[in-house]
Amino acid sequence: MARACSKKKSHLSEVDIRLMFAASDRDADILYATQFFAPDPFIYFQYRGQSHMVMNDLEIDRARLQARVDQVLSLSQIQQQLRQDGVRVFDTSAVLDKLFTQKNIHTVLVPYLFPAGLAWELRRRGYHIQIKPGTFLDEREIKQRNEIKEIERAQQAAEKGLQAAIDLIRETQITSNGQLLHNGVKLTSERVKYRINTVLLSHGYLATHTIVAGGLQGCDPHNEGHGPLPAHKPIILDIFPRSQKSGYWGDITRTIVRGRATDKVKTIYDSVVKAQLQALNQLQPGASGKKIHQSISTYFEQKGFSTGLQHGRMEGFFHGTGHGVGLEIHEPPNIGSRTNSILRCGHVVTIEPGLYYSKVGGVRIEDLVLITPKGYRNLTRFPKILEI
């Protein structure tokens, strides 16, 4: 990057505290705030510019060593104080009530997915609960250098998994009836996914719901694929691994054909490649995600690739052009028709146009890119080759 991208500041206007209660293994906001993995929900709050978390005896020593917070409080000590106060039930709302009373807190801002039962208990105790829709920590959108490095590492791991998959498919023999045999056995989607996921795991990344969808299975963008893979037909490989160390994701998609692609598939593939390039050329701070998406839809229509309901299913280009990637595989900003996200320096987004037709199959190509002060930098190095 030519210069650093500024991160949007968070403001606690009209609230005393920002509160989260979640497991950081599954919640990106609390993981971002603490940089600490924990399998069970715990309390985190920001108050007067200081960050705090409340941990049980099992996790407290590890949290004090690893968590990026100003203070780690002992859950057992707070429960002991409640016991001395004569409180018999030491649930989370009682613990929070003790903390809030000590700090004279009355109004609390919580995430949209904050536990409804806990919110109800806090309201019952007299606290005013404000709910913030969308991403709780807006500053997560703008990726800083250390985050970009982690995403790049995840993308490099994804590319290693993708290369392993293509190598395996390339090693197959093509039978006269269009089957792929590897060492005399039909090559299946499940076997290719196993190869991908094993390679990723060996590098410290975990992949779930990896897509290896051949032939008409590729017409459904999120069909993970199953059974024998076909020769001479498109195979969509979509890999999105998560670092087990940092929690950041990578995301890449390529479409290949083992054997000879039909002229129709070649035409579709060429159009998707050009559509992606058109989208990439529009990337810069201030660009409208909605307008980028609309331009790709228009391009496909002009090339004769219509989108709509055919025989009870959608065909054409019917998903978004891209989405943000970070501590979540799908996060703001959105490059699609539903919201008008404005791209900013430091956003990391996918660009993944695709076309899907029930008589042909699907073609999707996806790169992961960083929005820079003057345009973009592609974090993906993997080539785009149709026939192997």
C-alpha positions as CSV (number, residue, x, y, z in Angstrom):
1,M,0.0,0.0,0.0
2,A,1.3,3.4,-0.9
3,R,0.0,4.8,2.4
4,A,-2.0,3.5,5.3
5,C,-5.7,3.6,5.2
6,S,-7.4,5.4,8.1
7,K,-9.6,3.4,10.3
8,K,-13.1,4.6,11.2
9,K,-13.4,5.6,14.8
10,S,-16.1,4.2,17.1
11,H,-18.2,6.6,19.2
12,L,-20.1,5.8,22.3
13,S,-22.6,8.6,21.9
14,E,-25.5,8.5,24.4
15,V,-24.4,5.2,25.9
16,D,-22.3,4.4,29.0
17,I,-20.9,1.2,27.7
18,R,-20.5,-1.2,24.8
19,L,-21.2,-4.8,25.9
20,M,-20.8,-8.1,24.3
21,F,-21.5,-11.6,25.6
22,A,-20.4,-14.3,23.1
23,A,-17.9,-17.0,22.4
24,S,-15.0,-15.6,20.4
25,D,-14.6,-18.9,18.5
26,R,-17.8,-18.0,16.7
27,D,-18.3,-14.3,17.1
28,A,-16.1,-12.1,14.9
29,D,-16.7,-8.8,16.9
30,I,-15.6,-10.1,20.3
31,L,-12.7,-11.9,18.7
32,Y,-11.6,-8.7,17.0
33,A,-12.0,-6.8,20.3
34,T,-10.0,-9.3,22.4
35,Q,-7.8,-11.3,19.9
36,F,-8.5,-14.2,22.2
37,F,-10.1,-17.5,21.2
38,A,-12.5,-19.1,23.7
39,P,-15.1,-21.8,23.0
40,D,-17.6,-20.5,25.6
41,P,-19.4,-17.1,25.9
42,F,-17.8,-14.5,28.1
43,I,-18.4,-10.9,29.1
44,Y,-16.6,-8.1,27.3
45,F,-17.2,-4.4,27.7
46,Q,-15.7,-1.0,26.8
47,Y,-16.1,1.7,29.4
48,R,-14.5,5.2,29.4
49,G,-11.9,4.2,26.8
50,Q,-10.9,1.0,28.6
51,S,-11.6,-2.6,27.6
52,H,-12.5,-5.3,30.1
53,M,-13.3,-9.0,30.0
54,V,-14.6,-11.3,32.7
55,M,-13.2,-14.8,32.6
56,N,-13.7,-18.0,34.7
57,D,-10.9,-19.7,36.5
58,L,-10.3,-22.1,33.6
59,E,-9.4,-19.4,31.1
60,I,-8.3,-16.4,33.2
61,D,-4.5,-17.1,33.2
62,R,-4.5,-17.7,29.5
63,A,-6.6,-14.6,28.9
64,R,-4.2,-12.4,31.0
65,L,-1.3,-13.6,28.8
66,Q,-3.0,-13.5,25.4
67,A,-6.0,-11.2,25.4
68,R,-5.5,-7.6,24.0
69,V,-7.6,-5.8,26.7
70,D,-6.8,-3.4,29.5
71,Q,-8.2,-5.6,32.3
72,V,-9.2,-9.2,32.8
73,L,-11.6,-9.6,35.7
74,S,-12.1,-12.7,37.7
75,L,-15.6,-14.2,37.4
76,S,-15.1,-16.2,40.6
77,Q,-14.2,-13.1,42.6
78,I,-17.3,-11.3,41.4
79,Q,-19.4,-14.3,42.3
80,Q,-17.8,-14.3,45.7
81,Q,-18.8,-10.7,46.2
82,L,-22.3,-11.5,45.2
83,R,-22.3,-14.4,47.7
84,Q,-21.3,-11.9,50.4
85,D,-24.1,-9.6,49.3
86,G,-26.6,-12.4,49.9
87,V,-27.2,-13.1,46.2
88,R,-28.1,-16.7,45.6
89,V,-28.2,-16.9,41.8
90,F,-25.0,-16.1,40.1
91,D,-26.2,-15.8,36.5
92,T,-24.6,-13.5,33.9
93,S,-27.2,-10.7,34.6
94,A,-26.3,-10.7,38.3
95,V,-22.6,-10.4,37.5
96,L,-23.2,-7.6,35.1
97,D,-25.5,-5.8,37.6
98,K,-22.7,-6.0,40.1
99,L,-20.2,-4.5,37.7
100,F,-22.6,-1.8,36.4
101,T,-23.6,-0.7,39.8
102,Q,-20.0,-0.2,40.8
103,K,-19.4,1.9,37.7
104,N,-22.7,3.8,37.8
105,I,-23.7,2.4,34.4
106,H,-27.3,2.8,33.2
107,T,-27.4,2.7,29.4
108,V,-25.8,-0.2,27.4
109,L,-25.2,-0.6,23.7
110,V,-25.3,-4.3,22.6
111,P,-25.0,-6.1,19.2
112,Y,-28.0,-7.1,17.1
113,L,-27.4,-10.7,17.9
114,F,-27.0,-10.2,21.7
115,P,-28.7,-13.0,23.7
116,A,-32.4,-12.0,24.0
117,G,-32.7,-13.6,27.4
118,L,-29.8,-11.7,28.8
119,A,-31.1,-8.4,27.4
120,W,-34.5,-9.2,29.0
121,E,-32.9,-9.8,32.3
122,L,-30.9,-6.6,32.2
123,R,-34.0,-4.6,31.2
124,R,-35.8,-6.2,34.1
125,R,-33.0,-4.9,36.4
126,G,-33.6,-1.4,35.1
127,Y,-31.0,-1.0,32.5
128,H,-31.7,0.8,29.2
129,I,-30.5,-1.5,26.4
130,Q,-29.8,-0.1,22.9
131,I,-29.3,-2.5,20.0
132,K,-26.9,-1.7,17.2
133,P,-27.9,-3.3,13.8
134,G,-25.2,-4.7,11.5
135,T,-21.6,-5.1,12.4
136,F,-21.1,-4.1,16.0
137,L,-17.5,-2.8,15.6
138,D,-17.5,-0.6,12.5
139,E,-13.7,-0.3,12.7
140,R,-13.5,-4.0,11.6
141,E,-14.3,-3.0,8.0
142,I,-11.0,-1.2,7.4
143,K,-8.2,-3.7,7.5
144,Q,-4.8,-2.7,8.9
145,R,-1.4,-4.0,7.8
146,N,-1.4,-6.9,10.2
147,E,-4.9,-8.0,9.2
148,I,-4.0,-7.8,5.5
149,K,-1.0,-10.0,6.1
150,E,-3.2,-12.6,7.9
151,I,-5.8,-12.5,5.0
152,E,-2.9,-12.9,2.5
153,R,-1.6,-15.9,4.3
154,A,-5.1,-17.4,4.3
155,Q,-5.4,-16.8,0.6
156,Q,-2.1,-18.4,-0.1
157,A,-3.3,-21.4,1.9
158,A,-6.4,-21.5,-0.2
159,E,-4.3,-21.4,-3.4
160,K,-2.3,-24.4,-2.1
161,G,-5.5,-26.3,-1.6
162,L,-6.7,-25.3,-5.0
163,Q,-3.5,-26.4,-6.6
164,A,-3.7,-29.8,-4.9
165,A,-7.3,-30.3,-6.2
166,I,-6.3,-29.4,-9.8
167,D,-3.3,-31.7,-9.7
168,L,-5.5,-34.5,-8.5
169,I,-8.1,-33.9,-11.3
170,R,-5.3,-33.5,-13.9
171,E,-3.9,-36.9,-13.0
172,T,-7.2,-38.7,-14.0
173,Q,-7.8,-40.7,-17.1
174,I,-10.8,-39.9,-19.2
175,T,-13.0,-42.8,-20.2
176,S,-14.9,-43.1,-23.5
177,N,-18.2,-42.4,-21.6
178,G,-16.9,-39.2,-20.0
179,Q,-15.8,-40.5,-16.6
180,L,-12.7,-39.5,-14.7
181,L,-10.7,-42.3,-13.3
182,H,-7.8,-42.0,-10.8
183,N,-5.8,-45.1,-10.4
184,G,-8.7,-47.0,-11.9
185,V,-11.3,-45.6,-9.5
186,K,-13.9,-42.9,-10.3
187,L,-12.8,-39.6,-9.0
188,T,-15.5,-38.1,-6.7
189,S,-16.2,-34.6,-5.4
190,E,-15.8,-36.0,-1.9
191,R,-12.3,-37.3,-2.6
192,V,-11.2,-33.9,-4.1
193,K,-12.6,-32.1,-1.1
194,Y,-10.7,-34.4,1.2
195,R,-7.5,-33.6,-0.6
196,I,-8.2,-29.9,-0.4
197,N,-9.1,-29.9,3.3
198,T,-6.1,-32.1,4.2
199,V,-3.7,-29.8,2.6
200,L,-5.2,-26.8,4.3
201,L,-5.2,-28.5,7.7
202,S,-1.5,-29.3,7.3
203,H,-0.9,-25.5,6.9
204,G,-3.0,-24.6,10.0
205,Y,-6.2,-23.7,8.2
206,L,-9.6,-25.2,8.5
207,A,-12.0,-25.4,5.6
208,T,-15.7,-26.2,5.9
209,H,-18.3,-26.5,3.1
210,T,-15.6,-26.6,0.4
211,I,-17.3,-26.6,-3.0
212,V,-16.3,-29.1,-5.7
213,A,-19.3,-29.1,-7.9
214,G,-19.2,-30.8,-11.3
215,G,-21.6,-30.5,-14.3
216,L,-25.1,-29.4,-13.5
217,Q,-24.4,-29.4,-9.8
218,G,-22.5,-26.2,-10.4
219,C,-25.8,-24.5,-11.4
220,D,-26.5,-24.0,-7.7
221,P,-23.7,-21.6,-6.5
222,H,-23.6,-23.1,-3.0
223,N,-24.0,-26.8,-3.9
224,E,-21.0,-28.4,-2.3
225,G,-21.0,-31.2,-4.9
226,H,-21.2,-34.9,-4.5
227,G,-20.5,-38.1,-6.4
228,P,-18.3,-38.8,-9.5
229,L,-16.9,-35.8,-11.3
230,P,-17.5,-35.5,-15.1
231,A,-15.1,-35.1,-17.9
232,H,-15.5,-32.3,-20.5
233,K,-17.8,-30.3,-18.2
234,P,-17.3,-27.4,-15.8
235,I,-16.1,-28.1,-12.3
236,I,-16.4,-25.3,-9.8
237,L,-13.8,-25.3,-7.1
238,D,-14.6,-22.8,-4.3
239,I,-12.3,-22.8,-1.3
240,F,-12.6,-20.6,1.8
241,P,-10.2,-21.5,4.6
242,R,-10.0,-20.0,8.1
243,S,-6.8,-19.6,10.0
244,Q,-6.9,-21.6,13.2
245,K,-4.4,-19.1,14.7
246,S,-5.8,-15.7,13.8
247,G,-9.4,-16.4,12.6
248,Y,-9.0,-14.6,9.3
249,W,-10.3,-16.1,6.1
250,G,-9.3,-16.5,2.5
251,D,-11.6,-17.1,-0.5
252,I,-10.9,-18.2,-4.0
253,T,-12.9,-19.8,-6.8
254,R,-11.8,-21.3,-10.1
255,T,-13.8,-23.2,-12.8
256,I,-12.0,-25.9,-14.7
257,V,-12.8,-28.6,-17.3
258,R,-10.9,-31.8,-17.4
259,G,-10.7,-32.6,-21.1
260,R,-12.3,-30.4,-23.8
261,A,-14.8,-27.7,-23.0
262,T,-17.7,-27.1,-25.4
263,D,-17.8,-23.9,-27.4
264,K,-20.7,-22.7,-25.2
265,V,-18.7,-23.3,-22.0
266,K,-15.7,-21.5,-23.5
267,T,-17.9,-18.5,-24.4
268,I,-19.4,-18.3,-20.9
269,Y,-16.0,-18.7,-19.3
270,D,-14.5,-15.9,-21.5
271,S,-17.5,-13.6,-20.6
272,V,-17.0,-14.3,-16.8
273,V,-13.3,-13.5,-17.1
274,K,-14.0,-10.2,-18.9
275,A,-16.8,-9.3,-16.4
276,Q,-14.4,-9.8,-13.5
277,L,-11.8,-7.6,-15.2
278,Q,-14.5,-4.9,-15.7
279,A,-15.4,-5.0,-12.1
280,L,-11.8,-4.9,-11.0
281,N,-11.1,-1.9,-13.1
282,Q,-13.9,0.0,-11.2
283,L,-12.4,-0.6,-7.8
284,Q,-11.3,2.5,-5.9
285,P,-12.2,4.4,-2.7
286,G,-15.6,6.0,-3.2
287,A,-16.8,3.5,-5.8
288,S,-20.4,2.3,-5.4
289,G,-20.7,-1.4,-4.9
290,K,-24.2,-1.3,-6.2
291,K,-23.2,0.5,-9.4
292,I,-20.3,-2.0,-10.0
293,H,-22.8,-4.9,-9.6
294,Q,-25.3,-3.2,-12.0
295,S,-22.5,-2.7,-14.6
296,I,-21.7,-6.5,-14.5
297,S,-25.4,-7.4,-14.8
298,T,-25.7,-5.1,-17.8
299,Y,-22.6,-6.5,-19.4
300,F,-23.9,-10.0,-19.2
301,E,-27.3,-9.0,-20.6
302,Q,-25.5,-7.2,-23.5
303,K,-23.6,-10.4,-24.2
304,G,-26.8,-12.3,-24.4
305,F,-26.7,-14.0,-21.0
306,S,-30.1,-13.3,-19.6
307,T,-31.0,-13.8,-15.9
308,G,-34.3,-15.0,-14.6
309,L,-36.5,-17.9,-13.6
310,Q,-36.4,-20.8,-16.1
311,H,-38.2,-24.1,-15.5
312,G,-38.6,-23.3,-11.8
313,R,-35.0,-22.3,-11.0
314,M,-32.9,-19.1,-11.4
315,E,-30.4,-19.0,-14.3
316,G,-27.9,-16.4,-15.4
317,F,-26.1,-14.1,-12.9
318,F,-28.2,-14.1,-9.8
319,H,-25.8,-13.5,-6.9
320,G,-23.8,-10.5,-5.8
321,T,-20.5,-9.5,-7.5
322,G,-18.6,-9.6,-4.2
323,H,-18.5,-9.3,-0.4
324,G,-16.1,-8.3,2.3
325,V,-13.8,-10.9,3.9
326,G,-12.0,-10.7,7.2
327,L,-12.9,-12.4,10.5
328,E,-16.1,-13.4,8.8
329,I,-16.2,-15.1,5.4
330,H,-19.2,-12.8,4.5
331,E,-19.0,-9.3,6.0
332,P,-19.4,-5.7,4.9
333,P,-19.0,-4.2,2.4
334,N,-21.4,-5.7,-0.1
335,I,-21.0,-5.5,-3.9
336,G,-24.5,-6.3,-5.0
337,S,-27.9,-5.0,-5.7
338,R,-29.4,-4.9,-2.2
339,T,-27.3,-2.3,-0.5
340,N,-25.2,0.6,-1.8
341,S,-21.9,0.0,0.0
342,I,-19.3,2.6,-0.8
343,L,-15.8,1.2,-1.1
344,R,-13.1,2.6,1.2
345,C,-9.4,2.3,1.4
346,G,-8.6,-0.8,3.5
347,H,-11.7,-2.9,2.4
348,V,-10.9,-6.5,1.5
349,V,-13.5,-7.8,-0.9
350,T,-14.1,-10.7,-3.3
351,I,-14.9,-10.1,-7.0
352,E,-16.7,-13.2,-8.2
353,P,-19.1,-12.9,-11.1
354,G,-20.7,-16.2,-12.4
355,L,-23.1,-17.6,-14.9
356,Y,-25.3,-20.6,-14.4
357,Y,-27.5,-22.5,-16.9
358,S,-29.2,-25.8,-16.3
359,K,-28.2,-27.2,-19.7
360,V,-24.6,-26.2,-19.5
361,G,-23.5,-26.0,-15.8
362,G,-21.9,-23.1,-13.9
363,V,-18.9,-20.9,-14.3
364,R,-17.6,-18.7,-11.4
365,I,-14.2,-17.0,-11.0
366,E,-13.3,-15.3,-7.7
367,D,-10.3,-13.2,-6.6
368,L,-9.7,-11.5,-3.3
369,V,-8.6,-7.9,-3.5
370,L,-7.6,-5.0,-1.3
371,I,-8.9,-1.5,-1.9
372,T,-5.9,0.9,-1.9
373,P,-5.7,4.7,-2.0
374,K,-5.4,4.7,-5.8
375,G,-7.3,1.5,-6.8
376,Y,-6.8,-2.0,-5.7
377,R,-4.3,-4.8,-5.1
378,N,-5.1,-8.3,-6.0
379,L,-4.3,-10.7,-3.1
380,T,-4.8,-13.6,-5.4
381,R,-2.1,-15.0,-7.6
382,F,-3.6,-18.2,-8.9
383,P,-3.9,-18.3,-12.7
384,K,-7.2,-18.6,-14.6
385,I,-7.1,-21.7,-16.8
386,L,-10.2,-23.5,-18.1
387,E,-9.0,-26.7,-19.6
388,I,-6.6,-29.0,-17.8
